């Protein structure tokens, strides 16, 4: 009789433990990770005139980082840093091919290739849709080539998806126009913008939103925790968006850049002639460091950039609505990340690829269960901090070698005294460090170097290279720490 009761007790215990284990598994938060290409801090919640009600609402439910900086002001390299949680270690890490060079041809090893690989190894079902790393649909092939079957990140995804629609390939869609053509097959004989009277899915990001909505609904029915990463193209060039988003703005009333000229006393080593923008050959004007663009055309381009952001905001809203309608919004970690900033005529540049505030500062919002809502966080943070933050929020162990630091405590306590307000960025011939009041940049010209200092309390828009010896000397040791374990 005792054996019978003992056997029953053991069965009940096993059942309880199994049920408890399943319960703990269910408690792991799901993740929605949203990447937006070339999105500087140009959202309503940052004080911009751009109209972004859905993203602004997300910020009201989480933490808005007012001083978030990319490590490299170009898409592929910036994403490589975010994905690996590491600063660039050599010159190849500054290129758009950083993930391809560093990760794509390697065998799977003990250390995870990316943040998403680490989540996958720890029980998450990972899905990528669109541009998460550099390649537009996650597969390695040239702009004008057929799509390949080789993943850029071979171990990070359970599924890597994309709907190219009438554009047929990811790269055609990335540079696509509403008639199904693209920059490549029109030999760059295109404008850098387009306003077409089409529905949301008349451009690629609408197709991405539709695909992501359907996949999100499917994943919510899984018992396994998931991470869904969705990459939207806009507002990357060409600035193409449906007419209804252009109609949200009165172009004549749009503000112009507050800093349309080069900083006084600058070296010019860190500036460029907007070659990417000028590669759209039917543009009405060319960008140049020699003179400003006309106010009329500058407003046209700002209008186009804003329309693209409002368009993407609407697509993001569709995803957020799925979570709200299913009651899963409060239980889901949501990250919205812009891979770097963009000069909208600032310093006479139309593009990224500089080590100045406008190109390095980008949008970052993190909403997590049980964290404070509506936090406007003024601490200086970096894209490499996202990796350890998500692992902490999911209860996943950090791999060795991360350069980033978890933002988890800042989500609840923005005034955390132990946080170090320092962010390093790298590009071409320069290294930059941002600290609370200053940015110090060192540019190399052969064997010589030049230092530039910008003081944001007195000069928010970098109008003048201050280069005060005493301040430079105090920040220079911090800048040099950014050279540790790098080839710079």
Secondary structure, DSSP 4 states (H G I P E B T S, - for coil): -HHHHHHHHHHHHHHHHHHHHHHHHHHSPEEEEEEETT-BS-SGGGT-SS--HHHHHHHHTSEEEEEEE-SSSSHHHHHHHHHHT----SGGGGSTTHHIIIIITSPP-SS-SSHHHHHHHTT-EEEEEE-SSSSTTSB---TTSPP-S-BSSTTS-SEEE---GGG-SHHHHHTB-TTS-BTTTTTT-S-SEEEE---GGGSHHHHHHHHHHHHHHHHHT-SS-EEEEEEE-TTSSSEEEEHHHHTT--GGGPPPPS--SPPBT--STT----HHHHTSTT-SS---SSSPPPHHHHHHHHHHHHHHHHHHHHHHHHHHHHHHHTT-STTEEEEEEES---EESGGG-EE--SSSHHHHBB-EEEE-TTS-SSEEEEEEEETTHHHHHHHHHHT-PPPTT------HHHHH-TT-TT----EEEEETTEEEEE-SSEEEEEEEETTEEEEEEEETTT-TT--B----HHHHHHHHHHHHHTTTTS--
